[in-house]
Structures are given as C-alpha cells and as structure tokens.
Amino acid sequence: MSGFLFLHLKNLTFVYALLIFFLTNIKAMNKSSIGSLFFLFSCLAWLSSPIKLYAQLPENLVFRDAVYQDVVQTVLLHQVDDQLEEPMILLNDQLNKLKLSFDMLGDYAYTYQFTLIHCTHDWKPSQLQQIEYIQGFEEERIDQYRFSLNTITPYVHYDVLLPSSQMLLTKSGNYLLVVYEDELTADQLVLSRRLMVVDPQVGISAKIPQYARKLSEADRKQQVDVVVGATNFFFDSPKSTVNLLIKQNFRWDNAVEGLKPNYVYPDALTFEYEDETLFEGANQFRYFDMKSFRYQSENIERIFEEPDYFTVRLWPDKRRVFEDYLSEQDINGRKFIKARDDQDTDIEGDYAWVEFFLQADAPFTHEDVYIIGALNDWNLDEKNKMTYNFKRKGYQAALFLKQGYYNYLYGVVERGERKAFVEPIEGSHWDTNNLYAIYLYYTKPGTGYDQLIGTAVIPSHP
C-alpha cells in the first residue's frame, strides 16, 4: 500500500512535468492536443486527491501490541540499549532511536516490511495521511536476521532500528508500528506495536497522597493527582482540546484515558479526581529467573529438557489477599530477555514452556483468571488465561518464553469485561511500589491531530 503511495508521488511529479511542457507549447497545440490536456488535468485531479489509507487497513489489525502468527515470539520494542525503557522518542531528534526485535520459530528466513500509522490519543487511526507525518519512504524492509545457534528450539532472530534517515516522523503523538510480509493484508500481518513520539512543551508533576479522597479506600488504593505546568503555553479551550492518560506499571487494561482538567489556571492545569484516578495499590510482582537452564533459581521447582524444548515448572503460588504487605524488589511487571553471560542472547537464548500453578480451593464463579505482565505483552487473551484443575485444586497455564528474568501477577477479569483486578488474588496495599506513566495530548485548533506535548514517569513512593 505504501508502495502505491510512493508511485502516486512519482506519477504526480511526472504529470506536473507534462503540464509544464503543454503550457510552454500551447500555441502550437491542435484540437487533439487540447483534448489530451483536459485528460491530463483529470489525471492530475485524481492523483492530487487525498488517498484514503485507513479504509484499506486489514479488518483484523488491532491498535495495540499484538502478534498475528503463532510463530512470532519475544517481540521487543524499546529505546536502544535499554530493554526496560518504553518505546518513546523525541520529535526531530535523529539520534534518538528505537530497536525492534523478534524471533520467528523455524529455520526459514524471510524479509518483512514495516510501516507506521499515526493514531489519536485513544489509539484509533488519526485523520492524517502518511505523507503528512512521514518524510521519505512510507515503508521499509526488515532484512537483518540471524539463525539461532546451539538451541533446542530453532528460530530466526530479526532486528531493526527506527526511524531511519529514509523514514522520518514529522508529527508528535501515538503511532502503531505494523510489520507484515509483502502486502498489508489480513493474511500477511506479523505483529503490531505501540510507540510514542513526544514534543515536550509543558512540564508534568504528580503525587500520590497518603490518603485517597475516599477514606474507605485509603489503605488499599493509590490516588494520582497531576499538575501540568503550562507557563507561556496557551491552551485553547483545554477542556475540549486536552486529554490526559495515566498508566500503572505499563498496563493498558486499567489505564485511565481521556482525562480532562478539572481546574484551569493561567499557567497550569490540574487533574484531581475522586474515582477516575484511583488505582489498586496491588502488590509487589512475583518473579522467576531462567537466564540459565543449568540450575534451578529461586521460585523454580524443576527444569526438564525435552527433545524439542525445555520445560520450566514454577513452585505453586498461593493467594496473598490476606497476607501483610512485604516490600520486595521488582521491575514493575516487565521482562528482561537475557541468557547466560557466555551466550549471545539474541541467537543463543533458548525457549521453554513455563508452567504456572495457582492454588485455589474452588474456581471463581463469574471471573476468569489471567497471568498479567510483559511476559504476554500485558494482553488478556487465551494465551495467558488459566484453566481450573479440579483434581489439583488450582489454576494452571503454560507460556512459551525465551530465557530471561520475568515479573508477573495474577488477576481476575469478569466475563465480558477487559479490565483485570488483582486484589482478589494478590491483595492491595497503598504501600506498594508502583510506577505511573503520564502522557498529555493536545489537539491544537486547525491541526486536526493529537500532539503528545508532555510525559512523566512517577514512582508511587519516591
């Protein structure tokens, strides 16, 4: 599709060249030539008309982190040299790069394409055409790959840095990175990933007061109060043009989107709500370390070497809802892909089926239980949905994961809903160490798109 856009621009240039030729030779034209000129103007009108890019997007494309083929594993998108940083870059900073990497199970290598789609603050396609936010090529190839080495599970590892000098982003805001085979069609989708481009123009500060406005929730939940310092920045009708997003520990299912300022001052906007910005305090994340299959680290019961893969069985987990809070170090639900120090993780890191088990005397009646964390890209789907084993009296599941260090929690989701609650299993405490990521979007009148003009990451307990 973006190849069609490129052809569109080339044809447009050619038509303009022909138009100049006709105009400089108009005196020598006969009726046939004038007819050709009218035809030329018709072509010019068609080629100059806006191309409805988004009307052609595959119906199964979702505007979130997702994979569309079972062979796709371990997708990472982060700032170069730091796996734990969010995929965010500064506008017009060509030195600021993101690294995309992923594995394709099997021993056949292909080349793939990727493109970027500009999105609204709530992750829907914006009205901008690609030519309006991409300078240069609108798609690029991913042709850097290496085959796995000395692994039981064969795979091909791909990586690419973006944006490149041939694909520059000219607008701030949300973007969806889409990787596909040859054409952007439903059957050729590979993966999609969210990323953000920020043009910092305002300052953001936030605090977690010791007592929530609802005192009955004070010991269990965390209230997030946000102040946007807008000195020398003029917001036009901020209650209709400003949107605030708050994420807890990089989760999307419980993110608060579309918040409006409830107080507007000449030099500041404040977001102080009673219910909307109240998050479960939750608990510190559970963890396991399988950087090596040579030894059983903490929380791993046993490691099996199968003919085609490893199996890592974790010790059974217990509910913590009635336990006192215990402060432990974690990485806020993220994953760190890493093999042994003497291995090249990209191609020598191996895969294992990791078996989870949560003790429970009886199943929940109206809720499903999920494993929550970056180990499943923070999604709530069939992969990390657990099933109840009546014989063992507990919930079980298995995830296919690459060597590394992982955090996770257990959460329940009411059937028909898409938001998980962890308190019924993990408990919830105001004391829990959480990270809150905050994003401010502004739709400047006349621009027609949501700019990302400020971001901040705030710990619950500095």
N, C-alpha and C positions, 0 to 999 in steps of 0.2 A: 504494500500500500504506500509506504513512504517512498518506494522507488517510483511509484506513479506520481507522487508529488514532485520529485526531482525532475521527472520527464515533463511534468506540467511547466516547471520553471524554464527548462531548456526550450520547450516549444514556444513559450511566451516570448522569450528573447528572440527566437527566430522570426516570429510573426512581427515583432516590432521592427526588426531589420528589414523585412519585406515592405512594411508600411512606409518606412523612410524612403526605400527605393521607389515605390509608386509615387509618393508625393514629390520627389525630385524629378520625376519624369512624367508628370500628369499632363503636360501639354502634348506629349506625343501619344497619348492613350487613344485607342479607338473604343467603340462600344463594348467589345468583348473584354478589353482590359478593365473598363469601368465596372463591368459585371464581376470580374474577378476581385476588384477592390471591395465591392459590397460583401462578397463571400469572405474576404479576408477580415473585414470588420466583424462579421458574425463569429468567425473563429476566435477573434480577439475577445469578444464579449464573453464567449463560453470559457475561454482559458482564464479570463480575469475574474470570473465569478468565484466566490468562496467555495472551497471543497469541503463537503460535509464528512470530515474524517470519522467522527464518532458514530455516525449512522452505520458505519461499516465494521464496527468492532464486533468480535465474536460474542454471542449471547452468553457463553459460559465464562467469560472473563470477569473476574471479581476484583474489586478495587481494595484489595488487602494483600497481605503476604500469603501466597498460596503456591502449590505445585499442582500441575495438571497431568503428570505422568508418574506412575509408581516407581520408575527407575531413578527419579530425581531425589537426591539425598544431600543433606548437610549444606543447605543454602545459607551463605553468609553475605551480608552487605553492611559494611562499616567503614569508618574512616581508616585510611591506610595505616597499618602497623598497630591498630588498637581494636581488637575484636569487641571490646566491651563498650565502645562508643556508638551512639546512634548514627544512622545514615543521614547526616546533615552536612551541608556545605554552605559556604558564604557566597553570595551573589558576586559575580565578577572577580572572584579570586581563583585564578587558573592554577595556582599551586595547591589548592585545597581539593583533594581527590577522594573518591570512594573506591573501595575494592569489592567487586562482586566475585564470589567463588561458589562452585557447586560441583558435586560428583554425579556422574551418570553410571549406574550399575551396568556391568557387562564389559566386554573388551573390544567394542567397536567405537571408533571416534568419528564424530561429525562436526561440522561447523554450524553455528547458530547465529541468529540475528537478534538485536535488541533495539527497542525504541523507548521513548519517554512520552507520557501523556500527562498534560497539566490538569490538575484537579482543583476542586473547590475546597473550602475549609473542612467540609464534612465528607470528603473523599468521593466525589462524583465528578464525571468529566466536566471540565470548565468549557466555556464558550470559545476559548481561544483555539485557533488553528495552529498546527505545528510550526508553520512559517513565522508565526508571531512570537514564539518563545524559544525556538531553536535556530541558532545561527550556524549554517553549514549543513552537513548531512543529517537527515532525519532518522536514519537507521544505521547501525554499524554491525560488523561481524565480530563474533567471538571465535577466534581461531587459534588461541593459545591453549593447548591441552597437553597433559602428560598421563601416561598409563600408570596404574598402581604397580607397586613393586613389593614383592615378598609378602603379599597379603593373601589370606584365605578367600576373602571376598574380592573379586576383580571389579575395578571401576576405572573410569576416566575422569581426571580432575581438570576443571576449567577455571580460568580466572581472567579478569579484565579490569582495567582502571577506567573510571569515568567521572565526569565527562572528559572527552578527549579534545584536542585542539580542532578536530573536524566536527565536533558536536558541542557547541557552547550554549548554555542556557542563559537566556536574557531576561527572564522574569523570575521573581521570587514566588514562593508558595509550595503547595504539595505536588508531588509527582508520583506517578506509577511507572516503575520500570517493568517492561514486559519483554521476556525472552521467548523466542519461537523458532521454528525450524526454517523453512523457506518463505512462507507467507503467514501473515497474521490472520489465521483462520482457526476455527474451533478445534480441529483435529491436530493442529500443529503447535498449540500452546505448550510451553515448557514450564515457565514459572512467572510469577509477578511479585514485586517487592515495592514497599512504600519508601520514599525518601523525601527529604525536605530541603529547600533552598531558602536561606534566610537573608534578608536585607535589614540588618539591625538599625533601627531608627529610634527605638524607645527602650527604657530600662524597665525590668520587671523584678519586683521583690515579693516575697511571700513568707508567711509564718504559719506555724501550727500551734495555736494557743493550747494551753494545758487543759482548758475546759471548753468543750463544744457548747454551742448555743443551746442545744438540747442537753440539759444536765443529766438526763437519764441515760445518755449515750456517752458521757464524758470519759468513762474508764475503758470503753471498748472501741471507740471510733476516733478518727483524726479529722479535724476541720482544717481546710486550706483557705486562708484569706490572702488575696492577691491585690497588689497595688502596682499600677502601671504609671511610671513617671514619664509624663509627656511634655516636658518643658520645651518650648519653642516648636512644638509639633501641633498642628491644627487638625483636629478630628472634625469632620463634617457629619453631623447627626450620629454621634457614636453609638447610640442605642440601636441604630439600624445598620451601621456600616462596620461595627466591631464585633468580633467573635473570639472567645477565649476557649482553649482546650486544655484540660488537665488530665495527665496520665499518671497512674500509680504503678511504679516498678515496670514500666514498659508494656503493661497490659492494655489491650484495646477493648476487651469486653466490658470493663467497668469504667472506661474513660468518660469524662464529662465534656460534652461538645456543645458549641453554640452558646456559651455563657455571655450575657450582656452585662455591661457595667450598671450597677445599681446606684452609684453615685458618680457624678461627673463634675470635676473641678477644672479651673483654667489650666492647671499644669499636671493633672493626674486623673486617672480613672481607678475606681475601686470595685472589687468583686467580693462582696461579703454576704454570703447566703446562709440560710439555716439548714436546709436539707440538701440542696444541689451539690455542694462541695464537701459533703460528709462521706468519708471513705471508711470501710472496715480497717481497723488497725491491723488485723490479721496476726500472723506470727512469723518468726524468722523461717526462712526457707529450709526445707530438708535438702540433703545433698548426697552425692556419691562421686567418687573419683575413680575413673577407669582409664587413666592415662597409660597404664600398663596392664597387660593380661598375665604377667608373670607372678603377681602377688595379689592377695585379697586385701584391699584397703578398707578403711572404716566404712561400715554400712553395706558392705558386700559380703554375702554369705558364702557364695561359691562361684567359680568360673569353670565353664565346660568348653572344651574345644571340639566342635562338631566338624564333620567333613567339609561343610561349605561356609561356616560362620562360627563365631563364638557365642556362648550364652552366658550372660551375667545375671545371677539371681541375687536380688537385694534381700536383706533381712526384712521380715514382715514389719510393716508400720502400724502404729497404734494411733487412735484418735487422741488429740491433745486438747479437746474442747474444755475439759475440766481440770487441766493441769495449770500450774502457775507459769507465768512468763519467764523464759530463760533466754538471756541475751547471748547470741552466738553470731560469729562472723558469717556472712553470706555474700553473694554477688547479685542480690536482688532479683533472683529468678532467671538470670542469664546463663549462657553456656560458654565454655571456653574450650574450643577444639584443640587438643594437644595430645601428642603421643609421647613416648619416652624421649629424653634429651638426645639419644643417639639415633633418632629416626627423623626423617623428613615427614612431618605430619601430613602435608598435602597429599603425598602419594604412598606413604608407608603406614599411615594410620589405618587400622583395620576396623571392621564393623562387628557389632554384637547385638543379639536380641536381649534387651534388658527387661527382666521380669519384675513387675511391681505387685505387691500384695498389701492390701489394707484390711486389717482385722475389723469385722463388724458382725455383731450377733445376729442382726437381721438387716435386710435391704431397706433403703428408703422407699417410701410408698409412692411419692409423687415427683421425685427428683432422680436425675442421673448423676453419676459420679465421674469426674474427669481428672486427669493429671494436668496440672497447669504449669506452664513455664516456657522458656525459649526452646526447650527440647522438642516442642511441637509448634514453634513459631507463635506461641500464645493463642493458637486457634483452639476452638472447641468443636471437634469433629469425631468421626468414627475411629480415627487412629488412636486418640488418647482417651476415648470413652471406655470405662471399665465395666466388666460384667460381674455379676454376683455369683459366687461359687457356694452353693448351699452345703456341700459336703465339707469344705474347708472353713466355712463361715467367714467370708470376707470377699472383697472386691479384688479382681485381678485384671492385669493388662500387660502387654509387652510392646516395647518400642524398639525399632531398629535404629541404632545410634552409632556414630563414629567415636573413636577414642577421645576422651576429654573429661572435663570437670563440669558437672551439671547441678543446677538447683531445680527444685520443684515443690509444689504444694498440691493438696487435694481440695477440690471444690465441688459443690453441688449446683446443678442447674435444673430449675423447674422445667418440666417438659413443655415445649413450645416457646421457651424463652432463650435468650442468647447471652445472658449475664450470669456469671458464676459467683457464688458466695462461699467463702472458705470457712467462715466461723463455725458452721455445724460440725466440721471435722477438725480444723486446726485451732479453733478458738480465736479470739480477737482481743487485742490489747492496745491501749493508747501508747504504751512504751515501745512498741515495735519500731525498728529502724527501717523506714521506707524511703524511697526516692520519688519525688514528684516532678515530672517534666511539664512545663507550662509553655504554651505557644499562643501568640497574639496575632490574629489575622485582621486585615483592614481592607475593605473594598472602597478604594478611593473613587469618588464620583467621576464618571467619564472613562474609567479604565476597564470596567467590565470583568475584573477577576479579583480573587482574594490574594492580597500580598501577605507574606509572612514577615512581619516587621520587628518581632521580638521573641526571644526564647530564654528560658532559665531552667535549671535543674536544682531543686531544693531538697535537702535531707530533712526528714521529719524531726530529727534530733541532732543538730549540728554539734 
